[in-house]
Amino acid sequence: MYLFQLYRDVDINGISGTGIVAEGVEFSNGSVVLSWSFGDYHTHESLPSISAVRHIHGHTGKTRVLWKNL
């Protein structure tokens, strides 16, 4: 299991802001769960892979995955 944060350099939608916008876990089978932490809303999202996270939420490099050391 690997921990990461989504770090947004530019908020193209004007919703989540910049900086750390979500925390995530990548499981040994490759699936991912994100916990979004912006504003008054705290939601969770399940995705099939870290590549799906980058594709959906990466905004062409404006949001980065920052891996955390355990």
URPETA-V78337 format. One record per pair of residues at least 4 apart in sequence whose ideal C-beta (glycine too) atoms are under 6 Angstrom apart, sorted by the first residue. I is the first residue (numbers start at 0). J is the second residue. D is the distance in whole Angstrom. If there is no record, write none. Layout:
I | J | D
I | J | D
This chain:
0 | 24 | 6
0 | 26 | 6
1 | 25 | 5
2 | 24 | 6
2 | 67 | 4
3 | 23 | 5
3 | 64 | 5
3 | 66 | 5
4 | 19 | 5
4 | 22 | 5
4 | 65 | 5
5 | 20 | 5
5 | 21 | 4
5 | 62 | 6
6 | 19 | 6
6 | 63 | 5
6 | 65 | 5
7 | 17 | 5
7 | 20 | 5
7 | 62 | 5
8 | 61 | 5
9 | 61 | 4
10 | 15 | 6
10 | 16 | 5
10 | 17 | 5
11 | 58 | 5
15 | 20 | 4
15 | 37 | 4
16 | 37 | 6
20 | 37 | 5
21 | 33 | 5
21 | 35 | 5
22 | 34 | 5
23 | 31 | 6
23 | 33 | 5
24 | 32 | 5
25 | 31 | 5
25 | 49 | 5
26 | 30 | 5
29 | 48 | 5
30 | 47 | 6
31 | 46 | 5
31 | 49 | 6
31 | 52 | 6
32 | 45 | 5
33 | 44 | 5
34 | 43 | 5
35 | 42 | 5
36 | 41 | 6
46 | 51 | 4
46 | 52 | 5
47 | 51 | 5
51 | 55 | 6
52 | 56 | 6
53 | 57 | 4
56 | 62 | 6
57 | 62 | 5
58 | 62 | 5
